[in-house]
Amino acid sequence: MQPAPGRSSVDRIEETLIGGILGVMTLITFSNVIARYILNANIFWALESTVLLFGWMVLLGASYAVKKSAHLGVDATIEMVGPTLRQVMALLAVAVCIAYAFLLLKGSWDYWANFANLPQTTGRWFPTGFEESFRPQAWYEVNDIPNPPFLKFLEDAMNDGDEYEKLPRFVPYAVLPFSMALLLFRFLQAAIAIWRGARDRMVASHEVEDELAEVRERRGEG
């Protein structure tokens, strides 16, 4: 068995970010439980914060799992065919994933754009350009999360100087186009790897077996 490749700095950044989001979610939820049942109080923005953070974690984690071939997959069929047909099937699968990720990117941009005072794309399925006129909606706020002081500069930049009482909605929603663009990029990387023969499938759902084999090798049991 080949030794596991070392993690890159990008891997560490992504893992730290995803792990940090999970840690913040845990801290907020724990603090709210203490506030409710011991202090008879309530952190009114806790629920909305954890919901948004969970969305960030899932969306960023999806692209990271594509990068690491960690999504679950069924390989009963591809194990029955030869290497050439297996590569063809993998290329077809990744082509569908690329098309789907592209549609998700368009949809997520169109949903987020007006919240950020930006135009949506034109075209039903594929972008044919950008809207020439649109209604800026950067004044929309989330329901409960207060706008932190370090984001006060957004009031002049995005809201004509009017105060944001709550966090402007385009800030947490920015993860939508960003994560979909990252997901599309990861699928393109997978397609290149499959085309070059570095991979023969889209996903590899055998992490446990790989980890056990690595442990056995370290113990000299392989």
C-alpha positions as CSV (number, residue, x, y, z in Angstrom):
1,M,0.0,0.0,0.0
2,Q,1.3,3.5,-0.9
3,P,1.8,5.8,2.1
4,A,-0.9,8.4,2.5
5,P,0.1,11.7,0.9
6,G,0.7,14.6,3.2
7,R,-2.0,17.2,3.6
8,S,-1.4,20.5,1.8
9,S,-1.8,23.9,3.3
10,V,-5.1,24.3,1.4
11,D,-6.3,21.0,3.0
12,R,-5.4,22.4,6.5
13,I,-7.2,25.6,5.8
14,E,-10.4,23.9,4.7
15,E,-10.3,21.4,7.5
16,T,-9.6,24.2,10.1
17,L,-12.5,26.2,8.7
18,I,-15.0,23.4,8.7
19,G,-13.8,22.2,12.1
20,G,-13.9,25.8,13.4
21,I,-17.5,26.2,12.2
22,L,-18.5,23.0,14.0
23,G,-16.8,24.2,17.2
24,V,-18.5,27.6,17.1
25,M,-21.9,25.9,16.6
26,T,-21.2,23.7,19.6
27,L,-20.1,26.6,21.7
28,I,-23.2,28.7,20.8
29,T,-25.6,25.8,21.5
30,F,-23.9,24.9,24.8
31,S,-24.0,28.5,25.9
32,N,-27.7,28.8,25.1
33,V,-28.5,25.7,27.1
34,I,-26.6,27.1,30.1
35,A,-28.4,30.4,29.6
36,R,-31.9,28.8,29.4
37,Y,-31.7,26.2,32.2
38,I,-29.3,27.8,34.6
39,L,-29.6,31.6,34.1
40,N,-33.2,31.6,33.0
41,A,-32.2,33.7,30.0
42,N,-32.0,33.2,26.3
43,I,-29.5,34.0,23.6
44,F,-32.0,35.2,21.0
45,W,-29.7,34.9,18.0
46,A,-28.4,31.5,18.9
47,L,-30.8,29.4,16.8
48,E,-30.4,31.5,13.6
49,S,-26.6,31.5,14.0
50,T,-26.4,27.7,14.3
51,V,-28.7,27.2,11.3
52,L,-26.6,29.5,9.1
53,L,-23.3,28.0,10.4
54,F,-24.6,24.5,9.7
55,G,-25.4,25.6,6.1
56,W,-21.8,26.9,5.8
57,M,-20.4,23.7,7.2
58,V,-22.4,21.4,4.9
59,L,-21.8,23.5,1.7
60,L,-18.1,23.8,2.2
61,G,-17.8,20.2,3.4
62,A,-19.5,19.0,0.2
63,S,-16.7,20.4,-2.0
64,Y,-14.0,19.2,0.3
65,A,-15.5,15.7,0.3
66,V,-15.4,15.7,-3.6
67,K,-11.7,16.7,-3.4
68,K,-11.0,13.8,-1.0
69,S,-13.2,11.3,-2.8
70,A,-15.0,10.9,0.5
71,H,-18.7,11.0,-0.7
72,L,-20.5,7.7,-0.4
73,G,-20.8,5.7,-3.6
74,V,-22.0,2.4,-4.9
75,D,-19.3,0.6,-6.9
76,A,-21.0,-2.7,-7.5
77,T,-21.3,-2.1,-11.2
78,I,-18.0,-0.5,-11.9
79,E,-16.2,-3.3,-10.2
80,M,-17.7,-5.7,-12.7
81,V,-16.2,-3.9,-15.8
82,G,-12.7,-3.4,-17.1
83,P,-10.4,-0.4,-16.6
84,T,-11.4,1.3,-19.9
85,L,-15.1,1.0,-19.5
86,R,-14.7,2.0,-15.9
87,Q,-13.0,5.2,-16.9
88,V,-15.7,6.0,-19.5
89,M,-18.4,5.5,-16.8
90,A,-16.5,7.7,-14.4
91,L,-16.2,10.4,-17.1
92,L,-19.9,10.3,-17.8
93,A,-20.6,10.5,-14.1
94,V,-18.3,13.5,-13.6
95,A,-19.8,15.2,-16.6
96,V,-23.3,15.0,-15.1
97,C,-21.9,16.3,-11.8
98,I,-20.2,19.3,-13.5
99,A,-23.4,20.2,-15.3
100,Y,-25.4,20.0,-12.0
101,A,-22.8,22.0,-10.1
102,F,-22.9,24.7,-12.9
103,L,-26.7,24.9,-12.6
104,L,-26.3,25.2,-8.8
105,L,-23.8,28.0,-9.2
106,K,-26.1,29.9,-11.5
107,G,-29.0,29.5,-9.2
108,S,-27.0,30.4,-6.1
109,W,-25.6,33.5,-7.7
110,D,-29.1,34.6,-8.9
111,Y,-30.4,34.1,-5.3
112,W,-27.6,36.0,-3.6
113,A,-26.8,38.7,-6.1
114,N,-29.6,41.2,-5.5
115,F,-28.9,41.0,-1.7
116,A,-25.4,42.2,-2.5
117,N,-26.6,44.9,-4.9
118,L,-25.4,42.9,-7.9
119,P,-27.3,41.8,-11.1
120,Q,-28.7,38.3,-11.5
121,T,-27.8,36.4,-14.7
122,T,-30.2,36.2,-17.6
123,G,-31.2,32.9,-19.2
124,R,-33.3,30.1,-17.8
125,W,-30.7,27.3,-17.6
126,F,-27.4,28.8,-18.6
127,P,-26.3,32.4,-18.2
128,T,-26.6,34.5,-21.3
129,G,-25.5,37.8,-19.6
130,F,-26.4,39.9,-16.6
131,E,-29.5,42.0,-15.9
132,E,-29.3,45.5,-17.1
133,S,-31.7,46.8,-14.5
134,F,-32.5,45.3,-11.1
135,R,-33.7,46.2,-7.7
136,P,-30.8,46.3,-5.2
137,Q,-31.8,44.5,-1.9
138,A,-28.7,44.9,0.3
139,W,-31.0,46.5,2.9
140,Y,-32.4,43.0,3.8
141,E,-31.3,41.8,7.1
142,V,-31.3,38.4,8.9
143,N,-34.0,38.0,11.6
144,D,-32.0,37.9,14.9
145,I,-28.3,38.2,14.6
146,P,-27.0,41.7,15.5
147,N,-24.7,43.4,13.1
148,P,-21.2,43.3,14.6
149,P,-19.3,46.5,15.0
150,F,-16.5,45.4,12.6
151,L,-19.0,45.3,9.8
152,K,-20.3,48.8,10.3
153,F,-18.4,49.9,7.2
154,L,-21.0,48.0,5.1
155,E,-23.6,50.6,5.9
156,D,-21.9,53.2,3.8
157,A,-20.7,50.8,1.1
158,M,-24.0,48.9,0.7
159,N,-26.9,50.6,2.4
160,D,-26.5,54.3,1.6
161,G,-25.3,55.0,5.1
162,D,-28.4,53.7,6.8
163,E,-27.7,51.6,9.9
164,Y,-27.9,47.9,9.9
165,E,-29.6,46.7,13.1
166,K,-29.2,43.1,12.2
167,L,-26.5,41.3,10.1
168,P,-27.1,42.1,6.4
169,R,-28.4,39.1,4.6
170,F,-25.8,39.1,1.8
171,V,-23.0,38.3,4.3
172,P,-24.1,34.8,5.4
173,Y,-25.7,34.0,2.1
174,A,-22.3,34.7,0.3
175,V,-21.4,31.1,1.0
176,L,-23.9,30.0,-1.6
177,P,-22.1,31.1,-4.8
178,F,-18.7,30.7,-3.2
179,S,-19.3,27.0,-2.2
180,M,-21.0,26.2,-5.5
181,A,-18.1,27.7,-7.5
182,L,-15.7,25.6,-5.3
183,L,-17.8,22.5,-5.9
184,L,-17.7,23.1,-9.6
185,F,-13.9,23.5,-9.4
186,R,-13.5,20.3,-7.5
187,F,-15.6,18.3,-10.0
188,L,-13.4,19.8,-12.8
189,Q,-10.3,18.6,-10.9
190,A,-11.8,15.2,-10.5
191,A,-12.6,15.1,-14.3
192,I,-9.0,15.9,-15.1
193,A,-7.7,13.3,-12.7
194,I,-10.0,10.6,-14.2
195,W,-9.0,11.6,-17.8
196,R,-5.3,11.3,-16.9
197,G,-5.9,7.9,-15.3
198,A,-5.0,9.1,-11.8
199,R,-8.5,8.0,-10.6
200,D,-10.9,5.5,-12.0
201,R,-14.1,6.6,-10.2
202,M,-15.9,9.6,-8.9
203,V,-16.0,8.5,-5.2
204,A,-14.2,6.0,-3.1
205,S,-16.4,4.9,-0.2
206,H,-13.7,2.7,1.4
207,E,-12.1,5.1,3.9
208,V,-12.5,2.6,6.8
209,E,-10.8,-0.2,4.9
210,D,-8.0,2.2,3.9
211,E,-7.5,3.4,7.4
212,L,-7.5,-0.2,8.8
213,A,-4.9,-1.2,6.2
214,E,-2.7,1.7,7.1
215,V,-2.9,0.8,10.8
216,R,-2.0,-2.9,10.0
217,E,0.9,-1.7,7.9
218,R,2.2,0.4,10.8
219,R,1.9,-2.5,13.2
220,G,3.6,-4.8,10.7
221,E,0.6,-7.0,10.3
222,G,0.1,-6.3,6.5
